[in-house]
Amino acid sequence: MNANHALVLATDLDGTFLGGSDRQRAEFYQYIEQWRDRVLLVFVTGRDLDFINGLCEDPAFPKPDYIIGDVGTTIVRGATHDPVPEVQDWVAQRWGNANARVKQMLEGEPGLELQPVDTQRRVSYYYKPEKLQESTVKKIEDAGFDCILSADVYLDVMPKGISKGPTLLKFIDVMGLNAENVIPCGDTLNDLSLFETGLKGVAVGNSEPKLVEKIKTMENVYHSPHPGVAGIWDGLKVYGKHPA
């Protein structure tokens, strides 16, 4: 890996790298492929590896060099899905194989429905905002975990101190990347930690209102008026991050 990539694009998927019109996605993906030897592409997503495998079956879809999946708890090489042990083991140590304990603790809590995904270092639920109790979130935090809510739909019980942003910073350190060249992009509250890293970031135009409210005072975040990939591309131009 070239640690001096001109651009390290650390992007969320849904609504961000997968957002925008068909034409906008096709043009941006061609742009990325054109400069591929100078761009390190890192997917930073709440999605799991099976979902990303499905995307990569499309020959026109840019293949990631690395994947930070499952909201920052799975860290693998894009081509082989081999773990990056220096980062993934760091996450696993904080989690302590707690899946069964978390599920038992939250069984019967109002407004929660377990997501049908097989995760190893987090537990994910759907939630109904009108039914979720503050006491449920407090129970999670008092047990030594973090709770991430996003899009008024998703609730993730996470290892303490772990989310997309902290994992990305650990990844940058382990890989010896120049942080000045790393641009995180996202659109929902589970991307907030990416922007809290202090890295220059891009919130795309279709970002959820709760995220927009949070980034209002963040000088390191550019809120593009354009949706999805068009917003990413706009942000790269604002930051002068053409890989040439």
N, C-alpha and C positions, 0 to 999 in steps of 0.2 A: 504493500500500500504506500502511495505517495503522501507523506504527512504534510506536504506543502500544496495540497490541492487549492486551486484558486477559489473554489467555492465548495463548501460542505453544506448541502441543502438537507436540513433536518426537518422533515415535513410530516404533519399529520396526513391521514388519508381522507376519510369521509368529510365531504364539504370543503376540503382544501386541495390536496393533490388529485382527488377524484371529483372536485367541484368545477363548475363552469360548463359552458356549452360543449357539444361534441367537437365543434371546430376549434374552440379555444384549447381543449385538451390535446387534440391532435397536433396543433401548432407548437404547444409548449413541450410536448413529449419529443417531437422532432428536434426542437432546440436543445433539449437535454442530451439527446443521443448524439447530436452533432458535436458537442463539446465533452463527450463522455470521459475522455482521458484526463480532463482537468476538473471534473465534477465528482465529488464523493456523494452518493445518494443514500441517505439514511431515512428509512421510514420510522417515524415515532408515533405510534398509534395505539389505540385501545384494542384493536383487532388482534386475533390470534394468527398463527402461522398458516393454518388451513385456508383462511380467508385470503391471505396474501398469495398463497400458491395458486388459488383460482384466478386472481388478477393476472398473474404472470403467465398464464396459459395463452394470453393474447400476445402475439409476437410484436405488436406495436407498443406494448406497455413497457416503460423503462424498468429494468430489473434493479432492485436495491443492492447496494454493496453490503449494507448492514441493516438489520431490523431491530429496533427497540419496540417490542410489542407488548401486549397485555398491560397497557398503561405504565410501562417502564419496568416491568418485572421479568421480561424475557429478552435476552440480548444475544443475538446470533449473527453469524455471517450470512449474507443474503443468498449466496449460491448453494451452500451446503447445509445451512441451518446448524452448523457446529456452534456451540456456545462460545461466547467470549468470556472465559472463566473468571478473569480478574474482575469483571463487572457482575456477571450473573451470580457467582458465588457470594459476592458482597450483598446482593439482594436477598439471597436464600438464607444467609446467616441472620439477617434482620427479621425474616418471616418465621423461621423456626418451625417449618412444617405445620402451620397452624390451621390448615383448611378445615379439618374436622371440628376443631374447637370453635372456630368462628361460626360454622353452620349450626352447631348445637346451641351456641349462645343466642343466635338471632332467629331460631325457629319460632314461628308464631308471631313475630313482630308485625304490627299492622302496616299495610302498604308495601310490603316487600315480597318479591317473587324471585326465586333463584334463577339466574340465567342458565340456559342449557349449554354451557361451555365448560371444557375441561381445563381448568387453570391450576397451576402448581404453587404459585407464590402470591396469590390474591384470591378473594372470593367476590363474585360479581352478582348483583341483583338488578332487576327492574324495580323502580319505586313509583308510587303515586304521590305527588306532592301534597295533595289534600289530605292524605292519610298518614304520611310519615310523621313520626313523633320526634320531638327534640330529644326525648329520653333515649330513643334508639341510637341516635348519633352519639350522645354522651356515653352510652354503654360501650359503643365501639372504641371511643377515645379512651375511656377509663380502663379498658382492657389492654391498652398499649398499642393500638393500631391507629392508622389515619383513615379518614372517610372522605372520599371524593364524590361529589354530586355533579352531574353534568346533563345539560339539555333537558332538564326536568324529567328525565327518564332513567338515567343510569346511576347506580350507587355502587361504588367499589370500596371494599375493605382492603386496605393496603398495609404493607410493612411500614412501620414508623419511619418517617423521613424519606420515603420512597415515592416517587411519581415520575412523570416524564422528565421534568427539569433536572432534578438531582441525578437521575440516571444518565441523562445526556452529558452533564458536567463530568461525571465519573468516566464516561466513555471518552470524552475529549482528552482527559488527563491520561488515561491508559494508552490511548492511541497516539499520544503526542501531537495532537492536532493544534493548529494555530486558531485560537478562539475568535480572532478577528475575521476569520473566513467562514465561520459557522453562522448560518441564518436559519433559526427555527421559525416555522410557520404553522398556524392553526386557526381554529374557528369556534371552539367550545371551551367551557370552563375546565375541562380536564387538560386543556392546553395552557392554562394560566401559569402553571409552574414552569413551562418553557420560557415564558416571558419574564418570570421572576428571577431567572438566572442572571439577568443583566446583559445577556447577549442581544445584539441587534436583531429584532424579530419582526415578523409580518403577521398581522391579523387580517384575514381576508374579508372582503366586503359583506359576505353573508354570515359573519360571526354572530353568535347568539347574543342577545341584548345584555345578559348578565356578564358576559366576558367583556363586551364593549365598555360597560360601566367600570369594570375593574381596571382596564388599561388606560383610562382617561388621563391619569397622571403619570403614566410610565413613559419617560422620554425615550427609552430604548425600543419602543414598539411603534411601528408605522401601521396605521389602520388604513388599508387600501379601500377605495370606493368600489373596487372590482371584485367579483366573486371568484372563488376557487383558484384555479391555476392562473387566471388572468390577474388576480390579486397578488399571487406569488411573483409573477413576472414583473408586475408593476413595482413591487417592493424591491426586487433585485436591482431594477433600474434606479430607483431612488437612492439605494445604498451604493450604486456604482459597482455592483458585483457581477459584471460580465466575466465569464471564465476565461475569455481570450487574453 
